[in-house]
Amino acid sequence: MAKLLSHHDKYHMHAMLGLMALLHFAYRFAMLFLWTKDSFQPGVWAAASYAIHILLHITSFQFLLPKKRLLTKPMIWPEFRVHNAIFAYRNLLGAILGTWFPDWWLRDVSFTSTCVKLATVLGACKAADMATERFGDKEVRTTNAMPYPPSTPLRVESFAKHFYAKSLFAATSLAVFGCPVLAFGSVLAIEAASILMTLVRKGLIEAHTYHVVYGLSLFAMFPAIVVSIHFLDGSAQIGALRALAATAFAVTLRMPDLQLPLVKRLCGSSKYMAWALAILLAPIMDALQLVFSDQQVLFIAYLGMLSSAGDTVMKLLHPALVPKATKETEATALQRAIGG
């Protein structure tokens, strides 16, 4: 335990906030998976809960970090810390708006809520670009250059990067379309990455453990989406369906090995154009509900999820059958997913 504490952390405030954040995640996911309930309700408890995570990132900036990132192990560096705060605040903002303004933010598709959704996602992209310009390396970008154990087969690394990329696209979509527990739940992987990197730096875990736990924290959101679709209220269901649609559009527009020639001409490499289109097109799920039955809409949604999962698993099982399944292609996909 002593190895986790630092004299740089005055009064151990950051450590205590980190512990409270982990307990908070455990509580919210337990309420969702065991009691099928989105436990966020407007009030002091919700405000205090969100404040834990806001303060966690603020207090992280008291620590001195090496200016150059270490490329042999997954450890925190300045650009990552800033990106982490930006993306966590993006999702926390979506969760807060969904908690206090559910009709405007989740149920209705209004001009003002759509504008705020666009501003939230595109603003985070811009802030990440500014952070990269200030703290980053134009050649070695953030998560796409995350080290793996030396013995990791290329197909496993390719699978992991493909899965990470799609999961990060989903986290962005859930920030603006998911109900509060989904928007907030996506912060788990963001904050878990920092904790895991700290454990690597202190010699308590190795890169293999980092990737396993980080991958599980990303994967947790997919059963959470399923629970939200089947057991929460109508606004949570349509929000999850819109998030799935936005993710599908963003993945198609941004991931290199899935882009069609027409898409490349339309969007080029602009994440701003891709995300703007994804957010504007996501309410297509509302239109589908007018044409098809609820069961048919769910079938379409699950078909899309299974197709995406199958595409990812192909990287692991049959990498030779997937065009351009190289480190360079997967790194580009991950770079685009995180807003690079």
Protein Blocks (a to p, Z undefined) as FASTA:
>chain_A
ZZmpcfklgghlmmmmmmmmmmmmmmmmmmmmmnopafbdcdjklmmmmmmmmmmmmmmm
mpccdfbdcfkbccddfklmmmmmmmmmmmmmmmmmmmmmmmlmmmpccfklmmmmmmmm
mmmmmmmmmmmmmmmcfklccklmgccdfklcfklmmmmmmmmmmmmmmmmmmmmmmcfk
lmmmmmmmmmmmmmmmmmmmnopacfklmmmmmmmmmmmmmmmmmmmmmmmcfklmmmmm
mmmmmmmmmmmmmmmklpcfklmmmnomafklmmmmmmmmmmmmmmmmmmmcfklmmmmm
mmmmmmmmmmmmmmmmmmmlpghiafklmmmmmmmmnoZZ
